[in-house]
């Protein structure tokens, strides 16, 4: 794909900037409701609504962006919903959305949005704004929760990453812990970030020990524990997994504060003024998986039965080697480096990048209030950002979180000054399709 010239944000439309009430504390998390626009009863029938949540201090706040019948977008400055923790010393670091299936008054099955917020006190709070009381909690971590991610296939499963050196898998509906990923070969410091592979079978974690680790979510033990967690009457059986199938120290030399799967690749950042796209050493992963299976007696990964699929290899999901030439890739002891995305002035930690739903865009902010946007369909080894965004009021504050709307037409970011800015990038998104 041909390169697109880098531009500034002069021709980008800013829908607005709002200041969130956090008691003077920074905003650390930002997340759009992942549905493809939902409607609210208080809105007109011809209006489409985007919802997003911010977290800072002990508060999670939900805002709306309205698209009216004339296709004009408007950022509302008045919160639609607000979740305030009873403890004023709580500090939320992360948030995400999921759904719960409920039966409506007319006996139709409806999906109810659930907001999950978590932070310094180590419990993940579940806010259901359609129910009273609307605050439930996932309790079990021994210290702060730094990140949380919803399972891409089963939205009632949640993974949390914690300062207690562990990641946990939860059933959000029954509020049971299913598995704990920590121990002998686990992290040796705070787990700062986590992500789940698009097929739902692998978990990626990274943290203050500078390592990136990959864990299995589809072992027989975990599959059994997931099934048992659906019963509120059954005593929870928690799986303890101390052995990741892959671990590397070769990617970053400092804290790894954000890591995401990009297909079978991984994209991660530290405090090194760059984001790195890389792939694990496939042969090493397969060897460790085989040794682990022999050690535990597990014959194969849990997957579709061969009766349902002619290709018996689907029963043994592994990280596939890249299908395209690794131009410029350099081997490390456990990984292949594929591409760098230069991100100047990003030398502090806990600044998270974002991938859009189709994995065609990457956006990341820095400590000067600027956000860079890359086109991932451009396979150049050193392609510059296609555009940059700045705090509309010219302020210089660290960008803590970037997020795309579900349709990739909007880009939002939150900063240390408790502000949120939203930009319309529909022209770039349409060009990229």
C-alpha positions as CSV (number, residue, x, y, z in Angstrom):
1,X,0.0,0.0,0.0
2,X,1.5,3.4,-0.9
3,X,2.6,5.7,1.9
4,X,0.3,8.5,3.0
5,X,2.0,11.8,3.9
6,X,2.1,12.7,7.5
7,X,-0.1,15.6,8.4
8,X,-0.9,17.6,11.5
9,X,-4.3,17.9,13.1
10,X,-5.2,21.2,11.4
11,X,-7.7,19.5,9.1
12,X,-8.9,17.1,11.8
13,X,-12.3,17.9,13.3
14,X,-12.3,18.1,17.1
15,X,-15.8,17.4,18.5
16,X,-14.8,19.0,21.8
17,X,-12.9,18.7,25.0
18,X,-14.5,18.2,28.4
19,X,-13.2,18.3,31.9
20,X,-14.2,15.4,34.1
21,X,-14.8,15.9,37.8
22,X,-12.2,13.8,39.6
23,X,-11.3,15.9,42.6
24,X,-8.2,17.1,40.9
25,X,-6.9,13.6,40.1
26,X,-5.7,12.4,36.7
27,X,-7.8,10.3,34.3
28,X,-6.1,7.0,33.7
29,X,-8.6,5.0,31.8
30,X,-11.0,5.5,28.8
31,X,-13.1,3.0,27.0
32,X,-15.9,3.1,24.4
33,X,-19.0,0.9,24.7
34,X,-18.1,-1.8,22.1
35,X,-21.5,-2.1,20.5
36,X,-22.0,-0.7,17.1
37,X,-23.9,2.3,18.5
38,X,-26.7,1.8,20.9
39,X,-29.9,3.9,21.4
40,X,-31.2,5.3,24.7
41,X,-34.8,5.8,25.6
42,X,-34.2,9.5,26.4
43,X,-32.9,10.2,22.9
44,X,-34.9,10.8,19.8
45,X,-35.5,7.9,17.5
46,X,-33.3,9.3,14.7
47,X,-30.2,9.7,16.9
48,X,-27.4,7.3,17.1
49,X,-25.4,7.3,20.3
50,X,-21.7,6.5,21.1
51,X,-21.0,5.9,24.8
52,X,-17.6,6.1,26.5
53,X,-16.4,5.9,30.1
54,X,-13.5,7.6,31.8
55,X,-12.0,6.7,35.2
56,X,-10.1,8.9,37.6
57,X,-10.0,9.2,41.3
58,X,-12.9,7.1,42.8
59,X,-15.2,7.9,39.9
60,X,-16.2,6.2,36.6
61,X,-18.1,8.6,34.4
62,X,-20.1,7.8,31.2
63,X,-20.5,10.4,28.5
64,X,-22.4,10.3,25.2
65,X,-21.7,11.5,21.6
66,X,-24.8,12.0,19.6
67,X,-25.2,11.7,15.8
68,X,-28.5,13.4,14.8
69,X,-30.6,13.0,11.7
70,X,-28.4,15.4,9.9
71,X,-25.3,13.2,10.6
72,X,-23.9,15.9,12.9
73,X,-21.9,14.7,15.9
74,X,-22.1,16.4,19.2
75,X,-20.1,15.7,22.4
76,X,-22.3,16.0,25.5
77,X,-20.5,17.7,28.4
78,X,-23.1,16.4,31.0
79,X,-22.5,12.9,32.2
80,X,-25.1,10.3,31.3
81,X,-24.1,8.0,34.2
82,X,-21.7,8.1,37.1
83,X,-20.3,5.4,39.4
84,X,-18.7,6.8,42.6
85,X,-16.9,4.4,44.9
86,X,-17.9,4.8,48.6
87,X,-14.2,5.0,49.6
88,X,-12.8,8.4,48.6
89,X,-9.2,7.0,48.7
90,X,-9.9,4.6,45.8
91,X,-8.1,5.4,42.6
92,X,-9.4,3.8,39.5
93,X,-6.8,2.9,36.8
94,X,-8.7,1.0,34.2
95,X,-12.2,0.4,32.8
96,X,-13.9,-1.8,30.2
97,X,-17.4,-2.8,29.1
98,X,-19.2,-6.1,28.8
99,X,-22.8,-7.3,28.6
100,X,-25.2,-9.4,30.6
101,X,-28.1,-11.2,29.0
102,X,-31.4,-10.4,30.8
103,X,-35.1,-11.0,30.2
104,X,-37.1,-7.8,29.7
105,X,-40.6,-7.0,30.9
106,X,-42.0,-8.3,27.6
107,X,-40.0,-11.5,27.9
108,X,-37.5,-10.6,25.2
109,X,-33.8,-11.4,25.8
110,X,-31.8,-8.2,25.9
111,X,-28.1,-7.4,26.4
112,X,-27.5,-5.0,29.3
113,X,-24.2,-3.0,29.2
114,X,-22.0,-3.6,32.3
115,X,-19.2,-1.2,33.2
116,X,-16.2,-2.6,34.9
117,X,-13.8,-0.3,36.8
118,X,-10.8,-1.3,38.9
119,X,-7.8,0.3,40.6
120,X,-5.8,0.8,43.7
121,X,-7.8,-1.2,46.1
122,X,-7.6,-4.4,44.1
123,X,-11.3,-5.2,43.4
124,X,-13.0,-4.8,40.1
125,X,-16.4,-3.1,40.5
126,X,-19.3,-4.0,38.2
127,X,-21.8,-1.2,37.5
128,X,-25.1,-2.1,36.0
129,X,-27.0,1.1,35.6
130,X,-30.3,-0.7,34.9
131,X,-30.4,-2.5,38.3
132,X,-30.5,-1.5,42.0
133,X,-28.1,-1.8,43.7
134,X,-25.8,-1.4,40.7
135,X,-22.4,-2.1,42.3
136,X,-21.0,-5.6,42.6
137,X,-17.4,-6.6,42.9
138,X,-14.8,-9.2,41.9
139,X,-12.7,-9.7,45.0
140,X,-9.5,-11.7,45.2
141,X,-6.4,-9.7,44.2
142,X,-4.0,-8.8,47.0
143,X,-3.1,-5.4,45.5
144,X,-4.1,-2.9,42.9
145,X,-5.6,-3.9,39.5
146,X,-3.8,-2.1,36.6
147,X,-5.6,-3.5,33.6
148,X,-8.7,-5.5,32.6
149,X,-9.8,-7.1,29.3
150,X,-13.0,-8.8,28.3
151,X,-12.8,-12.2,26.5
152,X,-13.5,-11.6,22.7
153,X,-15.7,-14.6,22.3
154,X,-17.3,-15.1,25.8
155,X,-18.0,-11.6,27.1
156,X,-18.8,-12.9,30.6
157,X,-15.1,-13.8,31.0
158,X,-12.8,-11.1,32.3
159,X,-9.0,-11.0,32.8
160,X,-7.4,-8.6,35.3
161,X,-3.7,-7.7,35.8
162,X,-2.5,-6.8,39.2
163,X,0.2,-5.3,41.3
164,X,0.2,-8.6,43.3
165,X,2.2,-10.1,40.4
166,X,-0.7,-12.1,39.1
167,X,-3.4,-12.1,36.4
168,X,-6.8,-13.6,37.1
169,X,-9.6,-15.0,35.0
170,X,-13.1,-14.3,36.2
171,X,-16.7,-15.1,35.5
172,X,-18.4,-11.7,35.6
173,X,-21.9,-13.0,36.0
174,X,-21.3,-15.3,39.0
175,X,-18.4,-13.2,40.2
176,X,-16.2,-16.3,40.7
177,X,-12.4,-16.4,40.1
178,X,-11.6,-19.2,37.6
179,X,-7.8,-19.1,37.3
180,X,-4.8,-17.4,38.7
181,X,-1.7,-17.0,36.4
182,X,1.3,-16.6,38.8
183,X,4.0,-18.6,40.5
184,X,7.3,-20.1,39.8
185,X,7.7,-18.9,36.2
186,X,5.3,-16.0,36.5
187,X,5.9,-12.3,36.9
188,X,8.3,-11.0,39.5
189,X,6.8,-7.5,39.8
190,X,3.6,-5.7,39.1
191,X,1.6,-7.0,36.1
192,X,0.7,-3.8,34.3
193,X,-1.2,-5.0,31.2
194,X,-3.0,-8.0,29.7
195,X,-4.8,-9.0,26.5
196,X,-6.6,-12.0,25.1
197,X,-5.9,-13.4,21.6
198,X,-8.8,-12.9,19.2
199,X,-9.5,-16.6,19.2
200,X,-9.7,-16.5,23.0
201,X,-7.2,-19.3,23.7
202,X,-4.1,-17.3,24.7
203,X,-3.5,-14.6,27.3
204,X,-0.7,-12.1,27.1
205,X,0.7,-10.3,30.2
206,X,3.5,-7.8,30.8
207,X,4.8,-5.7,33.6
208,X,7.4,-4.1,35.8
209,X,9.8,-7.0,35.5
210,X,10.3,-6.0,31.8
211,X,8.9,-9.4,30.6
212,X,6.1,-10.3,28.2
213,X,4.5,-13.7,28.9
214,X,1.9,-15.8,27.0
215,X,-0.4,-18.2,28.9
216,X,-2.9,-20.8,27.8
217,X,-6.6,-20.2,28.4
218,X,-7.8,-23.5,26.9
219,X,-6.3,-26.3,29.0
220,X,-8.6,-29.0,30.2
221,X,-8.4,-27.7,33.8
222,X,-9.4,-24.2,32.8
223,X,-12.2,-25.4,30.5
224,X,-13.6,-27.4,33.4
225,X,-13.3,-24.5,35.8
226,X,-15.0,-22.2,33.4
227,X,-17.9,-24.6,33.0
228,X,-18.2,-25.0,36.8
229,X,-18.1,-21.2,37.4
230,X,-21.4,-20.8,35.7
231,X,-23.2,-22.4,38.6
232,X,-23.7,-20.2,41.6
233,X,-24.3,-23.2,43.8
234,X,-21.0,-24.9,42.9
235,X,-18.0,-24.1,45.1
236,X,-15.5,-22.4,42.8
237,X,-12.5,-24.5,41.6
238,X,-9.7,-22.1,41.0
239,X,-6.9,-23.2,38.6
240,X,-3.4,-22.1,39.6
241,X,-1.1,-21.9,36.5
242,X,2.5,-21.0,37.3
243,X,3.9,-21.8,33.8
244,X,3.5,-19.5,30.8
245,X,4.0,-21.1,27.4
246,X,6.2,-18.2,26.4
247,X,8.3,-15.6,28.2
248,X,10.8,-13.0,27.0
249,X,13.0,-10.3,28.4
250,X,14.4,-9.5,25.0
251,X,11.9,-6.9,23.8
252,X,12.1,-4.1,26.3
253,X,14.6,-2.8,28.8
254,X,12.1,-1.2,31.2
255,X,8.5,-1.5,32.4
256,X,6.2,-2.9,29.8
257,X,3.0,-0.9,30.4
258,X,0.9,-1.9,27.3
259,X,0.9,-5.1,25.3
260,X,-1.8,-6.2,22.8
261,X,-2.2,-9.1,20.3
262,X,-2.2,-8.0,16.7
263,X,-3.3,-11.2,15.0
264,X,-0.6,-13.7,16.0
265,X,1.9,-10.9,16.5
266,X,2.3,-8.8,19.7
267,X,2.6,-5.0,19.8
268,X,4.0,-3.6,23.0
269,X,5.5,-0.4,24.5
270,X,7.7,0.6,27.4
271,X,9.4,3.9,28.3
272,X,11.7,3.9,25.3
273,X,10.0,6.4,22.9
274,X,8.8,3.7,20.6
275,X,6.2,0.9,20.2
276,X,7.5,-2.5,18.9
277,X,5.7,-5.0,16.7
278,X,7.2,-8.5,17.1
279,X,6.4,-12.2,17.0
280,X,7.4,-14.9,19.5
281,X,9.8,-17.6,18.3
282,X,7.2,-20.1,17.2
283,X,9.4,-23.2,17.5
284,X,10.2,-22.3,21.1
285,X,6.6,-21.8,21.9
286,X,5.7,-25.2,20.4
287,X,8.5,-26.9,22.2
288,X,7.5,-25.5,25.6
289,X,3.8,-26.4,24.9
290,X,4.9,-30.0,24.1
291,X,7.1,-30.3,27.2
292,X,4.2,-28.8,29.3
293,X,1.8,-31.4,27.9
294,X,4.2,-34.2,28.7
295,X,4.7,-32.9,32.2
296,X,1.0,-32.5,33.0
297,X,-0.4,-35.4,31.0
298,X,-2.6,-33.2,28.8
299,X,-2.9,-34.8,25.4
300,X,-3.9,-31.7,23.5
301,X,-5.4,-28.3,23.8
302,X,-9.1,-28.0,24.2
303,X,-10.7,-27.1,20.9
304,X,-13.3,-28.1,18.4
305,X,-13.7,-31.9,18.0
306,X,-12.4,-33.4,14.8
307,X,-15.9,-34.6,14.0
308,X,-16.9,-30.9,13.6
309,X,-13.9,-30.0,11.5
310,X,-12.2,-32.0,8.8
311,X,-8.9,-30.4,9.7
312,X,-7.7,-32.2,12.9
313,X,-5.0,-29.6,13.3
314,X,-7.6,-27.2,14.7
315,X,-7.5,-29.2,17.9
316,X,-4.0,-28.1,18.5
317,X,-4.0,-24.3,18.2
318,X,-0.6,-22.8,18.3
319,X,0.9,-19.5,17.3
320,X,1.2,-19.6,13.5
321,X,4.4,-18.4,11.9
322,X,4.0,-15.3,9.8
323,X,2.6,-15.9,6.3
324,X,4.4,-12.9,4.8
325,X,8.2,-12.2,4.5
326,X,9.8,-10.7,7.5
327,X,11.5,-7.9,5.8
328,X,14.0,-6.4,8.2
329,X,13.1,-8.7,11.0
330,X,15.9,-9.3,13.4
331,X,16.1,-12.4,15.6
332,X,16.4,-12.3,19.4
333,X,16.8,-15.2,21.8
334,X,13.0,-15.6,21.8
335,X,11.4,-13.2,19.4
336,X,11.6,-11.6,15.9
337,X,11.4,-7.8,15.8
338,X,9.2,-6.7,12.9
339,X,8.7,-3.0,13.1
340,X,9.2,0.1,15.3
341,X,6.8,3.0,15.7
342,X,8.7,6.0,16.9
343,X,6.9,7.8,19.7
344,X,8.9,10.8,20.9
345,X,8.4,12.2,24.5
346,X,7.1,8.9,25.8
347,X,9.5,8.2,28.6
348,X,7.1,7.8,31.5
349,X,5.0,4.7,32.1
350,X,1.3,4.0,32.3
351,X,0.5,5.6,28.9
352,X,-1.5,3.1,26.8
353,X,-1.9,2.9,23.1
354,X,-5.0,1.6,21.2
355,X,-5.8,-0.6,18.2
356,X,-9.0,-0.1,16.4
357,X,-11.5,-3.0,16.0
358,X,-10.2,-4.0,12.5
359,X,-6.5,-3.6,13.6
360,X,-5.9,-1.2,10.8
361,X,-5.0,1.8,13.0
362,X,-2.6,2.3,15.9
363,X,-2.9,5.4,18.1
364,X,-0.6,6.4,21.0
365,X,-0.1,9.5,23.1
366,X,2.9,11.0,24.8
367,X,3.7,13.2,27.8
368,X,3.3,16.4,25.8
369,X,-0.4,16.0,25.1
370,X,0.1,14.7,21.5
371,X,-1.4,11.6,19.9
372,X,0.1,9.9,16.8
373,X,-1.9,7.7,14.5
374,X,-0.4,5.0,12.2
375,X,-1.9,3.1,9.3
376,X,-1.1,-0.6,10.0
377,X,-2.0,-1.5,6.4
378,X,1.2,0.3,5.4
379,X,3.9,-2.4,5.7
380,X,6.8,0.0,5.4
381,X,9.4,-0.7,8.1
382,X,9.7,3.0,9.2
383,X,6.5,4.7,8.2
384,X,5.7,7.9,10.0
385,X,2.3,8.6,11.6
386,X,-0.4,9.6,9.0
387,X,-1.5,12.3,11.4
388,X,-1.1,13.8,14.8
389,X,-3.6,15.2,17.3
390,X,-2.9,17.7,20.0
391,X,-4.7,18.9,23.1
392,X,-7.2,21.5,21.5
393,X,-6.4,24.0,24.2
394,X,-2.7,23.8,23.6
395,X,-2.0,22.3,27.1
396,X,0.9,20.0,27.7
397,X,-0.3,17.0,29.8
398,X,0.5,13.3,29.6
399,X,-1.9,11.3,27.5
400,X,-2.8,8.3,29.7
401,X,-5.2,6.4,27.4
402,X,-6.3,6.4,23.8
403,X,-9.5,4.7,22.5
404,X,-11.3,4.2,19.2
405,X,-15.1,4.1,18.8
406,X,-16.4,0.7,17.7
407,X,-16.7,1.8,14.0
408,X,-13.3,3.6,14.1
409,X,-14.8,6.9,13.1
410,X,-13.9,8.6,16.4
411,X,-10.7,8.9,18.4
412,X,-10.6,9.9,22.0
413,X,-7.9,10.4,24.6
414,X,-7.7,11.4,28.2
415,X,-4.9,13.3,30.0
416,X,-3.4,14.0,33.4
417,X,-5.4,17.2,33.7
418,X,-8.7,15.1,33.8
419,X,-9.6,16.3,30.3
420,X,-11.0,14.2,27.4
421,X,-10.7,15.2,23.8
422,X,-12.7,13.6,20.9
423,X,-11.7,13.8,17.2
424,X,-13.7,12.8,14.1
425,X,-11.4,10.6,12.0
426,X,-14.2,9.2,9.7
427,X,-12.4,10.6,6.6
428,X,-9.3,8.6,7.4
429,X,-11.3,5.5,8.2
430,X,-13.3,5.7,5.0
431,X,-10.1,6.1,3.0
432,X,-8.6,3.1,4.6
433,X,-11.5,0.8,3.8
